[in-house]
């Protein structure tokens, strides 16, 4: 009685990671994997990185003529490249 199906206890959530935001920047290389997103939302990349302890940085690429929005989860940041296609974050 009084239990919520599917509820998550607060202490089970991963600690919130903080990120250095890099708007209009992509981080080439160091890819762990790519995620094809259902919605054009860079916050999905940040969340995926937060949930993966191997992730040190991420790059979100906006949808374009060739593909939908994608997220590149990276082991580390590497050298940032200015590019309006993308938004990146580096785990602090």
DAWO-V52386 format. One record per residue. N is the residue number from 1. RES is the residue in one letter. OMEGA is omega in whole degrees, 0 to 359 (* if undefined). Layout:
N RES OMEGA
N RES OMEGA
//
This chain:
1 X 178
2 X 178
3 X 179
4 X 175
5 X 176
6 X 179
7 X 180
8 X 176
9 X 182
10 X 184
11 X 178
12 X 181
13 X 177
14 X 177
15 X 180
16 X 177
17 X 174
18 X 186
19 X 167
20 X 182
21 X 179
22 X 178
23 X 180
24 X 182
25 X 170
26 X 181
27 X 182
28 X 175
29 X 178
30 X 183
31 X 169
32 X 178
33 X 181
34 X 176
35 X 172
36 X 186
37 X 177
38 X 183
39 X 179
40 X 185
41 X 183
42 X 181
43 X 176
44 X 177
45 X 180
46 X 180
47 X 180
48 X 180
49 X 179
50 X 184
51 X 181
52 X 184
53 X 178
54 X 186
55 X 176
56 X 181
57 X 178
58 X 171
59 X 174
60 X 176
61 X 179
62 X 176
63 X 176
64 X 183
65 X 185
66 X 183
67 X 175
68 X 180
69 X 177
70 X 179
71 X 177
72 X 179
73 X 189
74 X 179
75 X 177
76 X 190
77 X 188
78 X 183
79 X 180
80 X 178
81 X 177
82 X 182
83 X 182
84 X 180
85 X 202
86 X 171
87 X 183
88 X 175
89 X 179
90 X 181
91 X 182
92 X *
//
